[in-house]
Amino acid sequence: MNVLNWKSSPNGPLRGTLRVPGDKSVSHRAMMLAGLADGSSRIEGFLEGEDTLSTAAVMQALGVRIEADQPGVRIVHGVGLHGLKGVGQPLDCGNAGTGMRLLTGLLAGQAFDSTLVGDESLSRRPMGRVTEPLSAMGASFSTEDGRPPVRIHGGKALHGISYTLPVASAQVKSALLLAGLYAEGETEVIEPHPTRDYTERMLAAFGWPIRFEPGRARLSGGHRLQATDVVVPADFSSAAFFLVAASIVPGSELVLARVGLNPRRTGLLQALRLMGADIRVENEGVSGGEAIADLRVRHARLKGVELPPSLVPDMIDEFPALFVAAAVAEGRTVVTGAAELRVKESDRLAAMARGLQGLGVVVEESPDGAVIHGGRIGGGQVESLGDHRIAMSFAVAGLVAEGPIRIGDCANVATSFPGFVELANDCGFSVADAD
């Protein structure tokens, strides 16, 4: 179902066992590193979303041969670290902010010029936080007032630097590490707060010598990537909507299968538990260096909390879903230190605050967070602003609203969660085309 505008309505308890799509962050990185490796890699569980398909298309345009014989599986024939070939046309990243930022680092060390472009939403997102430290490594760029298109002037000799991120960002860290593959000497990235370490773990899996610990990563140029097989776990960010939904809908019990539980990704799990959620971790294991497990979630009465700032970097993509949980929790929930939300696919702080306010929820917005006063959610009309996570979060809100919620501009859900409507309705949601 390709729904542009949704109507989400109360329906009843959520039940079942679900497998959400593969992790978007892992899929992006696996595609890039497999393309740069020596030999052929098999990626299973690859996310068939528009964002990751855009990254795959860019790698293909750069000369990497990719076979897609069945959904969720890619055979990537790597061209080696210096085997990419320039093209005389822009490389379209679509809506993929992760793809564009990581590719900026990857392409900074190439011998040829490149231009990265994106859709209207991506073209508004700041790139200076990536291009400035990369420029300190010797790379050269042109942008439109710090925003895409990003023109990368190739043929520059890169050198390693030690860089302390002013704001914790896994995307910026990853861009610097990818550029560091091509740099002379050591590249070190130091973070004010530890962020997800997918890039570090995957570089190690592809055989690149790297040292990393929470808050710090170091590698040197001059090595090779060796092809390897990657099994992508289910995406925690996609599971997040169902964790919140089952927590707030009375009588619900869901099992989310084989979810990736990277410790730098699961802040929402801790936040929901602080609010009183009943979420159990079962059948723990490891896949491709990443922790995975089944998550069993049952309805529970949630209470508002003052969210510890230390959790913020580990749940930055899950805040829209948390806002919905906070809106139905007893008491108030206080969020601070989340200014990063203002430069996502939309200004997510503003989008969630205004959307909830329009549904009768009291929300006090601040520059870096909000205070959400829990209680009732009314029906009404909200705008997702073309942001997939905003759209899915309000679909969850519709389950417990006093009337249907109509959600505008939902097409971009396909960037991260193809098949969301079908999977959600199978377990008890009521999401329909509002056109």
VENSULBEL-V851250 format. One record per pair of residues at least 24 apart in sequence whose ideal C-beta (glycine too) atoms are under 6 Angstrom apart, sorted by the first residue. I is the first residue (numbers start at 1). J is the second residue. D is the distance in Angstrom with one decimal. If there is no record, write none. Layout:
# VENSULBEL-V851250
I_J_D, I_J_D
This chain:
# VENSULBEL-V851250
1_421_5.0, 3_410_5.8, 3_421_5.9, 3_433_4.8, 4_411_5.1, 5_408_5.3, 5_434_4.2, 5_435_5.4, 6_407_4.5, 6_410_5.0, 6_431_5.4, 6_434_5.5, 7_404_5.1, 7_406_5.2, 7_432_5.2, 7_434_4.0, 8_395_4.4, 8_398_2.6, 8_405_5.0, 8_431_5.0, 9_398_5.8, 9_404_4.4, 9_430_4.5, 10_399_6.0, 11_428_5.8, 11_430_3.8, 12_428_5.9, 13_251_3.5, 13_252_4.7, 14_245_5.9, 14_246_5.1, 14_249_5.5, 14_252_4.1, 14_254_5.5, 14_427_5.0, 14_428_4.0, 16_427_4.3, 17_255_4.3, 17_257_6.0, 18_256_5.5, 18_427_6.0, 19_234_5.9, 19_257_4.7, 20_234_4.9, 20_235_5.9, 20_238_4.0, 20_239_5.1, 21_47_5.1, 21_235_5.9, 21_238_5.8, 22_46_5.8, 22_47_4.3, 22_232_3.9, 23_232_5.4, 23_233_5.4, 23_235_4.1, 23_260_5.0, 24_235_5.7, 24_416_5.4, 25_198_5.1, 26_198_5.7, 26_232_4.8, 27_52_4.4, 27_232_5.5, 28_52_5.9, 28_55_5.2, 28_98_5.2, 28_99_5.7, 29_198_5.5, 29_199_5.7, 29_202_4.9, 30_230_4.5, 31_55_5.3, 31_56_5.3, 31_59_5.9, 33_202_5.7, 33_206_5.0, 33_225_5.9, 34_76_3.7, 34_78_5.8, 35_59_4.3, 35_64_4.0, 35_76_5.8, 35_78_5.8, 36_81_5.4, 36_225_5.3, 37_78_3.7, 37_206_5.7, 37_225_4.0, 37_226_6.0, 37_227_4.5, 38_78_5.9, 38_80_5.3, 38_224_5.8, 38_226_5.9, 39_78_5.8, 39_227_3.2, 40_77_4.9, 40_227_5.5, 41_76_4.9, 41_227_4.4, 41_228_5.8, 42_75_5.6, 42_229_4.5, 43_74_4.5, 43_230_4.9, 44_73_5.5, 44_231_4.9, 45_72_5.7, 45_231_5.7, 45_232_3.5, 46_72_5.4, 46_74_5.0, 46_232_5.9, 48_418_5.5, 49_415_5.5, 49_416_5.1, 49_418_5.4, 50_94_5.7, 50_414_5.2, 50_415_4.3, 51_96_3.8, 51_415_4.5, 54_93_5.3, 54_94_3.8, 54_96_4.9, 54_99_5.8, 55_99_4.2, 58_91_4.7, 61_87_5.3, 61_91_5.9, 78_227_5.6, 84_110_6.0, 86_112_2.9, 90_115_4.5, 90_117_4.4, 91_116_5.3, 92_117_5.5, 93_118_4.6, 94_119_5.6, 95_119_5.1, 95_121_5.7, 95_122_5.5, 95_412_5.9, 95_415_4.8, 97_125_5.7, 98_171_5.7, 101_130_5.1, 101_171_4.3, 101_175_5.2, 102_174_5.3, 102_175_5.6, 104_130_5.2, 104_150_5.7, 104_175_5.6, 105_175_3.1, 105_178_3.9, 105_179_4.2, 106_178_4.5, 107_152_4.9, 108_134_5.1, 108_139_3.8, 108_179_4.6, 109_158_5.1, 109_179_5.6, 109_182_2.6, 110_154_4.8, 111_154_5.4, 111_155_5.3, 112_154_4.5, 113_153_5.8, 113_154_4.9, 114_152_4.5, 115_149_5.5, 115_151_5.0, 116_150_4.5, 117_149_4.7, 118_148_5.2, 121_345_5.4, 121_386_5.5, 123_148_4.8, 126_343_5.7, 129_172_5.4, 130_172_5.5, 130_175_4.9, 133_163_4.9, 133_176_5.8, 134_179_5.6, 136_161_5.5, 137_161_5.5, 137_179_5.8, 137_183_5.9, 158_182_5.3, 158_183_3.9, 159_183_5.5, 159_184_5.1, 159_185_5.7, 160_185_3.7, 160_186_4.5, 160_187_4.1, 162_188_4.2, 163_189_5.7, 164_190_4.4, 165_191_5.2, 168_192_5.3, 168_193_4.3, 168_195_5.1, 168_313_4.5, 170_195_4.0, 170_196_4.6, 174_199_4.0, 180_219_5.3, 181_221_6.0, 182_221_5.9, 183_221_4.6, 184_221_5.9, 186_218_5.9, 186_220_4.8, 187_219_5.9, 188_218_4.5, 189_217_5.1, 190_216_5.4, 191_215_4.8, 193_313_4.5, 194_264_5.9, 195_264_5.7, 195_313_5.2, 196_262_5.7, 196_264_3.8, 196_265_5.0, 197_264_5.6, 201_289_4.7, 205_289_5.4, 230_288_5.2, 231_287_4.8, 231_288_5.1, 233_260_3.3, 233_287_5.5, 233_290_5.4, 233_292_4.6, 234_258_5.1, 234_259_4.7, 236_260_5.4, 236_265_5.1, 237_317_4.7, 238_417_5.2, 240_268_5.3, 240_318_4.5, 240_321_4.7, 241_321_5.4, 241_392_5.0, 241_396_5.4, 243_297_5.3, 244_321_4.6, 244_324_5.8, 244_325_4.8, 244_396_5.5, 245_396_4.7, 245_399_5.8, 246_297_4.4, 247_277_4.7, 247_300_5.8, 248_328_5.0, 248_400_5.4, 249_399_5.2, 250_299_5.3, 252_299_4.6, 253_298_4.8, 254_297_5.4, 255_294_5.7, 255_296_5.1, 256_295_4.5, 257_294_5.3, 258_292_5.2, 259_295_5.4, 260_290_5.3, 260_292_5.7, 261_291_4.4, 261_293_5.5, 262_290_5.8, 264_314_5.5, 267_311_4.1, 267_314_3.2, 267_315_3.1, 268_315_4.4, 268_318_3.9, 270_311_5.8, 271_307_6.0, 271_311_5.6, 274_305_4.9, 275_302_4.4, 275_303_5.8, 275_305_5.5, 275_329_5.7, 276_300_5.4, 276_302_5.2, 276_303_5.3, 302_329_3.9, 303_329_5.6, 303_330_4.8, 303_331_5.5, 304_329_4.8, 304_331_3.5, 304_332_4.6, 304_333_4.2, 304_374_5.3, 305_333_5.8, 306_334_4.4, 307_335_5.1, 309_337_4.1, 312_337_4.8, 312_338_5.3, 316_340_5.6, 320_348_5.8, 320_352_5.4, 320_389_4.6, 320_390_5.4, 320_393_3.9, 321_393_5.1, 323_352_4.3, 324_393_5.2, 324_396_5.2, 324_397_4.8, 326_372_4.0, 326_374_5.9, 327_356_5.4, 327_361_4.7, 327_372_5.8, 327_374_5.9, 327_377_5.5, 328_374_5.9, 328_400_5.6, 329_374_3.9, 330_374_5.8, 331_374_5.9, 332_371_5.7, 332_373_4.9, 333_372_4.7, 334_371_5.2, 335_369_3.9, 335_370_5.3, 336_368_5.8, 336_369_4.2, 337_368_5.7, 338_368_5.7, 338_369_5.0, 339_368_4.0, 345_387_4.3, 346_385_4.0, 346_387_4.0, 351_385_5.3, 351_390_5.0, 355_382_4.0, 358_382_5.9, 377_401_4.6, 378_402_5.0, 379_403_2.5, 379_404_5.3, 379_405_5.8, 381_406_4.7, 382_407_5.6, 383_408_4.6, 384_409_5.1, 384_410_5.8, 386_412_5.1, 388_412_4.6, 388_413_4.5, 388_415_5.4, 388_416_5.2, 395_431_5.3, 406_434_5.0
